[in-house]
Amino acid sequence: MIYSTTTQRKPIQPLGQWRRRSLASNARSNVAVGLPLARRGEGVGGSGGRTLGGLGIVLLTLLLGTANAQDITPLLKDADRYRMSAENLQVDTQVSVFNADGSPDKQRRYTVFAQSERKSLVLMQSPVEKGQKVLMLGDDFWLLMPNTQRPMRITPMQKLLGDASTGDIATMNWAGDYTGQVVGEEPCQPDSKASCLHLSLQAARKGVTYQRIELWIGKTRHEPVRADLFVQSDKLAKQARFVMDKPSNPTNVAEMVLVDQLSNKKETRIQYLSRKERTVAAEWLNPMFLARNPSLE
């Protein structure tokens, strides 16, 4: 936006008239933010004629913004714990795809080594994919094929099966990847009487699968309930639903259900069959080592 630098001369107002208008304007500002009106003969800030109405609004806005930024991280960490219960984890995963009419389409098995500092290794276990691997190091992703010694760079949106992308399988950390704010309390589901906290999340790094996430979590335990997942163009790509292991007293996400919103409306179910703490050898997280050593276990 271009602003004009041309100024127009205005008639000089008598000092008393300017002061009366200034006091009236500041008094209205104080009422807007809940501050008391100034006494006769005083500025809004008290004796001395200093006016703090505009400054008060700015400070209040900054404080509220800071509070939102501080509140969101503990909530996301709580929600993350239901998906990743330890810093270094082995997760045996099954991905099943269902057509729009509910009939089964395809099914695959994966072993995911989710490690700290945003590192993950995915081993494909089904016969048609056996030997293939996906490595994630921060914002970088590689696909390794069994008959080649050259790792291929891919994106977190690269599809593995159905609507399950590499990012959906390899990453389990919202707190480290997103910032955002609490929108408020809303129904957990459109037809539900239970209330959830609605969080609006924006990507904090380039290597995330989704640019924006609208996430609903439980009010008390902060378990993830559902999410709207938006891609770079801000189009709604998928809707996710999280199925807990014990609905009355949840400890882990047992299944994540993804429904395509762009084309085929297929449903993809990512089941977490087992979890156990495991730290892999450092060389397993090196793309060149993986390319030269197709068999790890």
Contacts in CASP RR format, 6 or more apart in sequence:
PFRMAT RR
TARGET T0000
AUTHOR 0000-0000-0000
METHOD contacts of the structure
MODEL  1
MIYSTTTQRKPIQPLGQWRRRSLASNARSNVAVGLPLARRGEGVGGSGGR
TLGGLGIVLLTLLLGTANAQDITPLLKDADRYRMSAENLQVDTQVSVFNA
DGSPDKQRRYTVFAQSERKSLVLMQSPVEKGQKVLMLGDDFWLLMPNTQR
PMRITPMQKLLGDASTGDIATMNWAGDYTGQVVGEEPCQPDSKASCLHLS
LQAARKGVTYQRIELWIGKTRHEPVRADLFVQSDKLAKQARFVMDKPSNP
TNVAEMVLVDQLSNKKETRIQYLSRKERTVAAEWLNPMFLARNPSLE
13 21 0 8 1.000
22 51 0 8 1.000
23 38 0 8 1.000
23 43 0 8 1.000
23 44 0 8 1.000
26 38 0 8 1.000
26 43 0 8 1.000
26 44 0 8 1.000
26 51 0 8 1.000
26 53 0 8 1.000
26 54 0 8 1.000
27 37 0 8 1.000
27 38 0 8 1.000
27 44 0 8 1.000
29 35 0 8 1.000
29 44 0 8 1.000
29 53 0 8 1.000
29 54 0 8 1.000
29 57 0 8 1.000
30 36 0 8 1.000
30 37 0 8 1.000
30 38 0 8 1.000
30 44 0 8 1.000
30 53 0 8 1.000
31 37 0 8 1.000
32 57 0 8 1.000
33 53 0 8 1.000
33 56 0 8 1.000
33 57 0 8 1.000
33 60 0 8 1.000
35 44 0 8 1.000
35 53 0 8 1.000
35 56 0 8 1.000
38 44 0 8 1.000
38 45 0 8 1.000
38 46 0 8 1.000
39 46 0 8 1.000
42 48 0 8 1.000
42 49 0 8 1.000
43 49 0 8 1.000
43 50 0 8 1.000
43 51 0 8 1.000
44 50 0 8 1.000
44 51 0 8 1.000
44 52 0 8 1.000
44 53 0 8 1.000
45 51 0 8 1.000
45 52 0 8 1.000
45 53 0 8 1.000
65 181 0 8 1.000
68 180 0 8 1.000
68 181 0 8 1.000
68 182 0 8 1.000
69 179 0 8 1.000
69 180 0 8 1.000
69 181 0 8 1.000
71 182 0 8 1.000
72 179 0 8 1.000
72 180 0 8 1.000
72 181 0 8 1.000
72 182 0 8 1.000
72 199 0 8 1.000
72 201 0 8 1.000
73 175 0 8 1.000
75 182 0 8 1.000
75 197 0 8 1.000
75 199 0 8 1.000
75 217 0 8 1.000
75 222 0 8 1.000
76 174 0 8 1.000
76 175 0 8 1.000
76 176 0 8 1.000
76 178 0 8 1.000
76 199 0 8 1.000
76 201 0 8 1.000
77 175 0 8 1.000
78 217 0 8 1.000
78 221 0 8 1.000
78 222 0 8 1.000
79 174 0 8 1.000
79 215 0 8 1.000
79 217 0 8 1.000
79 222 0 8 1.000
79 223 0 8 1.000
79 224 0 8 1.000
80 172 0 8 1.000
80 173 0 8 1.000
80 174 0 8 1.000
80 175 0 8 1.000
82 223 0 8 1.000
82 224 0 8 1.000
82 242 0 8 1.000
82 244 0 8 1.000
82 250 0 8 1.000
82 251 0 8 1.000
82 252 0 8 1.000
82 253 0 8 1.000
83 172 0 8 1.000
83 224 0 8 1.000
83 252 0 8 1.000
83 253 0 8 1.000
84 114 0 8 1.000
84 172 0 8 1.000
84 173 0 8 1.000
85 251 0 8 1.000
85 252 0 8 1.000
85 275 0 8 1.000
86 277 0 8 1.000
87 115 0 8 1.000
87 116 0 8 1.000
88 113 0 8 1.000
88 114 0 8 1.000
88 115 0 8 1.000
88 116 0 8 1.000
88 277 0 8 1.000
88 278 0 8 1.000
88 279 0 8 1.000
88 280 0 8 1.000
89 112 0 8 1.000
89 113 0 8 1.000
89 114 0 8 1.000
89 115 0 8 1.000
89 275 0 8 1.000
89 276 0 8 1.000
89 277 0 8 1.000
89 278 0 8 1.000
90 111 0 8 1.000
90 112 0 8 1.000
90 113 0 8 1.000
90 114 0 8 1.000
90 275 0 8 1.000
90 276 0 8 1.000
90 277 0 8 1.000
90 278 0 8 1.000
91 111 0 8 1.000
91 112 0 8 1.000
91 114 0 8 1.000
91 272 0 8 1.000
91 274 0 8 1.000
91 275 0 8 1.000
92 109 0 8 1.000
92 110 0 8 1.000
92 111 0 8 1.000
92 112 0 8 1.000
92 272 0 8 1.000
92 273 0 8 1.000
92 274 0 8 1.000
92 275 0 8 1.000
93 109 0 8 1.000
93 110 0 8 1.000
93 111 0 8 1.000
93 112 0 8 1.000
93 169 0 8 1.000
93 270 0 8 1.000
93 271 0 8 1.000
93 272 0 8 1.000
93 273 0 8 1.000
94 107 0 8 1.000
94 108 0 8 1.000
94 109 0 8 1.000
94 110 0 8 1.000
94 270 0 8 1.000
94 271 0 8 1.000
94 273 0 8 1.000
95 107 0 8 1.000
95 108 0 8 1.000
95 109 0 8 1.000
95 110 0 8 1.000
95 160 0 8 1.000
95 161 0 8 1.000
95 162 0 8 1.000
95 164 0 8 1.000
95 169 0 8 1.000
95 268 0 8 1.000
95 269 0 8 1.000
95 270 0 8 1.000
95 271 0 8 1.000
96 104 0 8 1.000
96 106 0 8 1.000
96 107 0 8 1.000
96 268 0 8 1.000
96 269 0 8 1.000
96 271 0 8 1.000
97 104 0 8 1.000
97 105 0 8 1.000
97 106 0 8 1.000
97 107 0 8 1.000
97 161 0 8 1.000
97 162 0 8 1.000
97 163 0 8 1.000
97 266 0 8 1.000
97 267 0 8 1.000
97 268 0 8 1.000
97 269 0 8 1.000
98 104 0 8 1.000
98 105 0 8 1.000
98 266 0 8 1.000
98 267 0 8 1.000
98 268 0 8 1.000
98 269 0 8 1.000
99 105 0 8 1.000
99 266 0 8 1.000
100 264 0 8 1.000
100 265 0 8 1.000
100 266 0 8 1.000
100 267 0 8 1.000
102 267 0 8 1.000
105 162 0 8 1.000
105 266 0 8 1.000
106 161 0 8 1.000
106 162 0 8 1.000
107 126 0 8 1.000
108 124 0 8 1.000
108 125 0 8 1.000
108 126 0 8 1.000
108 128 0 8 1.000
108 129 0 8 1.000
108 160 0 8 1.000
108 161 0 8 1.000
109 124 0 8 1.000
109 125 0 8 1.000
109 126 0 8 1.000
110 122 0 8 1.000
110 123 0 8 1.000
110 124 0 8 1.000
110 125 0 8 1.000
110 160 0 8 1.000
110 169 0 8 1.000
111 122 0 8 1.000
111 123 0 8 1.000
111 125 0 8 1.000
112 120 0 8 1.000
112 121 0 8 1.000
112 122 0 8 1.000
112 123 0 8 1.000
112 169 0 8 1.000
112 170 0 8 1.000
113 120 0 8 1.000
113 121 0 8 1.000
113 122 0 8 1.000
113 123 0 8 1.000
113 278 0 8 1.000
113 280 0 8 1.000
113 284 0 8 1.000
114 120 0 8 1.000
114 170 0 8 1.000
114 171 0 8 1.000
114 172 0 8 1.000
115 121 0 8 1.000
115 279 0 8 1.000
115 280 0 8 1.000
115 285 0 8 1.000
117 138 0 8 1.000
118 136 0 8 1.000
118 137 0 8 1.000
118 138 0 8 1.000
118 171 0 8 1.000
118 173 0 8 1.000
118 176 0 8 1.000
118 177 0 8 1.000
119 136 0 8 1.000
119 137 0 8 1.000
119 138 0 8 1.000
119 285 0 8 1.000
120 134 0 8 1.000
120 135 0 8 1.000
120 136 0 8 1.000
120 170 0 8 1.000
120 171 0 8 1.000
121 133 0 8 1.000
121 134 0 8 1.000
121 135 0 8 1.000
121 136 0 8 1.000
121 280 0 8 1.000
121 284 0 8 1.000
121 285 0 8 1.000
121 290 0 8 1.000
122 133 0 8 1.000
122 134 0 8 1.000
122 135 0 8 1.000
122 136 0 8 1.000
122 166 0 8 1.000
122 169 0 8 1.000
122 170 0 8 1.000
123 131 0 8 1.000
123 133 0 8 1.000
123 296 0 8 1.000
123 297 0 8 1.000
124 130 0 8 1.000
124 131 0 8 1.000
124 132 0 8 1.000
124 133 0 8 1.000
124 134 0 8 1.000
124 160 0 8 1.000
130 146 0 8 1.000
131 145 0 8 1.000
131 146 0 8 1.000
131 294 0 8 1.000
131 295 0 8 1.000
132 143 0 8 1.000
132 144 0 8 1.000
132 145 0 8 1.000
132 146 0 8 1.000
133 143 0 8 1.000
133 144 0 8 1.000
133 290 0 8 1.000
134 141 0 8 1.000
134 142 0 8 1.000
134 143 0 8 1.000
134 144 0 8 1.000
134 154 0 8 1.000
134 160 0 8 1.000
134 166 0 8 1.000
134 169 0 8 1.000
134 170 0 8 1.000
135 141 0 8 1.000
135 142 0 8 1.000
135 144 0 8 1.000
135 151 0 8 1.000
135 285 0 8 1.000
135 287 0 8 1.000
135 290 0 8 1.000
136 156 0 8 1.000
136 166 0 8 1.000
136 167 0 8 1.000
136 170 0 8 1.000
136 171 0 8 1.000
137 285 0 8 1.000
137 287 0 8 1.000
138 205 0 8 1.000
138 207 0 8 1.000
139 205 0 8 1.000
139 206 0 8 1.000
139 207 0 8 1.000
140 153 0 8 1.000
141 153 0 8 1.000
141 154 0 8 1.000
141 155 0 8 1.000
141 156 0 8 1.000
141 158 0 8 1.000
141 166 0 8 1.000
141 167 0 8 1.000
141 170 0 8 1.000
142 151 0 8 1.000
142 152 0 8 1.000
142 153 0 8 1.000
142 154 0 8 1.000
142 287 0 8 1.000
142 290 0 8 1.000
143 151 0 8 1.000
143 152 0 8 1.000
143 153 0 8 1.000
143 154 0 8 1.000
143 158 0 8 1.000
143 166 0 8 1.000
144 151 0 8 1.000
144 152 0 8 1.000
144 287 0 8 1.000
144 290 0 8 1.000
144 291 0 8 1.000
144 294 0 8 1.000
145 152 0 8 1.000
146 294 0 8 1.000
148 291 0 8 1.000
149 291 0 8 1.000
149 292 0 8 1.000
150 291 0 8 1.000
151 287 0 8 1.000
151 288 0 8 1.000
151 290 0 8 1.000
151 291 0 8 1.000
154 166 0 8 1.000
155 166 0 8 1.000
155 207 0 8 1.000
156 165 0 8 1.000
156 166 0 8 1.000
156 167 0 8 1.000
156 170 0 8 1.000
156 171 0 8 1.000
156 207 0 8 1.000
156 208 0 8 1.000
156 209 0 8 1.000
157 165 0 8 1.000
157 166 0 8 1.000
157 167 0 8 1.000
157 209 0 8 1.000
157 231 0 8 1.000
158 165 0 8 1.000
158 166 0 8 1.000
159 165 0 8 1.000
160 166 0 8 1.000
160 168 0 8 1.000
160 169 0 8 1.000
161 268 0 8 1.000
162 266 0 8 1.000
162 268 0 8 1.000
163 238 0 8 1.000
163 258 0 8 1.000
163 259 0 8 1.000
163 260 0 8 1.000
163 266 0 8 1.000
163 268 0 8 1.000
164 258 0 8 1.000
164 268 0 8 1.000
164 270 0 8 1.000
165 209 0 8 1.000
166 209 0 8 1.000
167 209 0 8 1.000
168 209 0 8 1.000
168 256 0 8 1.000
168 258 0 8 1.000
168 270 0 8 1.000
169 270 0 8 1.000
171 177 0 8 1.000
171 208 0 8 1.000
171 209 0 8 1.000
174 201 0 8 1.000
174 213 0 8 1.000
174 215 0 8 1.000
176 204 0 8 1.000
176 205 0 8 1.000
177 203 0 8 1.000
177 204 0 8 1.000
177 205 0 8 1.000
177 208 0 8 1.000
178 201 0 8 1.000
178 202 0 8 1.000
178 203 0 8 1.000
178 204 0 8 1.000
178 208 0 8 1.000
178 213 0 8 1.000
179 201 0 8 1.000
179 202 0 8 1.000
179 204 0 8 1.000
180 199 0 8 1.000
180 200 0 8 1.000
180 201 0 8 1.000
180 202 0 8 1.000
181 199 0 8 1.000
181 200 0 8 1.000
182 197 0 8 1.000
182 198 0 8 1.000
182 199 0 8 1.000
183 198 0 8 1.000
183 199 0 8 1.000
183 200 0 8 1.000
184 197 0 8 1.000
184 198 0 8 1.000
185 195 0 8 1.000
185 196 0 8 1.000
185 197 0 8 1.000
185 198 0 8 1.000
185 219 0 8 1.000
186 195 0 8 1.000
186 196 0 8 1.000
186 198 0 8 1.000
186 216 0 8 1.000
187 193 0 8 1.000
187 194 0 8 1.000
187 195 0 8 1.000
187 196 0 8 1.000
188 194 0 8 1.000
188 195 0 8 1.000
188 196 0 8 1.000
188 216 0 8 1.000
188 218 0 8 1.000
188 225 0 8 1.000
188 226 0 8 1.000
189 225 0 8 1.000
189 226 0 8 1.000
195 219 0 8 1.000
196 216 0 8 1.000
196 217 0 8 1.000
196 218 0 8 1.000
196 219 0 8 1.000
196 225 0 8 1.000
197 216 0 8 1.000
197 217 0 8 1.000
197 218 0 8 1.000
197 219 0 8 1.000
197 222 0 8 1.000
198 214 0 8 1.000
198 215 0 8 1.000
198 216 0 8 1.000
199 214 0 8 1.000
199 215 0 8 1.000
199 216 0 8 1.000
199 217 0 8 1.000
200 212 0 8 1.000
200 213 0 8 1.000
200 214 0 8 1.000
200 215 0 8 1.000
201 212 0 8 1.000
201 213 0 8 1.000
201 214 0 8 1.000
201 215 0 8 1.000
202 211 0 8 1.000
202 212 0 8 1.000
203 210 0 8 1.000
203 211 0 8 1.000
203 212 0 8 1.000
209 229 0 8 1.000
210 229 0 8 1.000
210 230 0 8 1.000
210 231 0 8 1.000
210 237 0 8 1.000
211 230 0 8 1.000
211 231 0 8 1.000
211 232 0 8 1.000
211 234 0 8 1.000
212 230 0 8 1.000
212 234 0 8 1.000
213 227 0 8 1.000
213 228 0 8 1.000
213 229 0 8 1.000
213 230 0 8 1.000
214 227 0 8 1.000
214 228 0 8 1.000
214 230 0 8 1.000
215 224 0 8 1.000
215 226 0 8 1.000
215 227 0 8 1.000
216 224 0 8 1.000
216 225 0 8 1.000
216 226 0 8 1.000
216 227 0 8 1.000
217 223 0 8 1.000
217 224 0 8 1.000
217 225 0 8 1.000
218 225 0 8 1.000
221 250 0 8 1.000
223 242 0 8 1.000
223 244 0 8 1.000
223 250 0 8 1.000
223 253 0 8 1.000
224 242 0 8 1.000
224 253 0 8 1.000
225 241 0 8 1.000
225 242 0 8 1.000
226 239 0 8 1.000
226 240 0 8 1.000
226 241 0 8 1.000
226 242 0 8 1.000
227 239 0 8 1.000
227 240 0 8 1.000
227 242 0 8 1.000
228 236 0 8 1.000
228 239 0 8 1.000
228 240 0 8 1.000
229 236 0 8 1.000
229 237 0 8 1.000
229 238 0 8 1.000
229 239 0 8 1.000
229 240 0 8 1.000
229 258 0 8 1.000
230 236 0 8 1.000
230 237 0 8 1.000
231 237 0 8 1.000
235 262 0 8 1.000
236 261 0 8 1.000
236 262 0 8 1.000
237 260 0 8 1.000
237 261 0 8 1.000
237 262 0 8 1.000
238 258 0 8 1.000
238 259 0 8 1.000
238 260 0 8 1.000
238 261 0 8 1.000
239 258 0 8 1.000
239 259 0 8 1.000
239 261 0 8 1.000
240 256 0 8 1.000
240 257 0 8 1.000
240 258 0 8 1.000
240 259 0 8 1.000
241 256 0 8 1.000
241 257 0 8 1.000
241 259 0 8 1.000
242 253 0 8 1.000
242 255 0 8 1.000
242 256 0 8 1.000
242 257 0 8 1.000
243 253 0 8 1.000
243 254 0 8 1.000
243 255 0 8 1.000
243 256 0 8 1.000
243 257 0 8 1.000
244 250 0 8 1.000
244 251 0 8 1.000
244 252 0 8 1.000
244 253 0 8 1.000
244 254 0 8 1.000
245 251 0 8 1.000
245 252 0 8 1.000
245 253 0 8 1.000
245 254 0 8 1.000
252 272 0 8 1.000
252 275 0 8 1.000
253 272 0 8 1.000
254 271 0 8 1.000
254 272 0 8 1.000
255 269 0 8 1.000
255 270 0 8 1.000
255 271 0 8 1.000
255 272 0 8 1.000
256 269 0 8 1.000
256 270 0 8 1.000
257 267 0 8 1.000
257 268 0 8 1.000
257 269 0 8 1.000
257 270 0 8 1.000
258 267 0 8 1.000
258 268 0 8 1.000
258 269 0 8 1.000
258 270 0 8 1.000
259 265 0 8 1.000
259 266 0 8 1.000
259 267 0 8 1.000
259 268 0 8 1.000
260 266 0 8 1.000
260 267 0 8 1.000
260 268 0 8 1.000
283 289 0 8 1.000
284 290 0 8 1.000
284 296 0 8 1.000
290 296 0 8 1.000
END
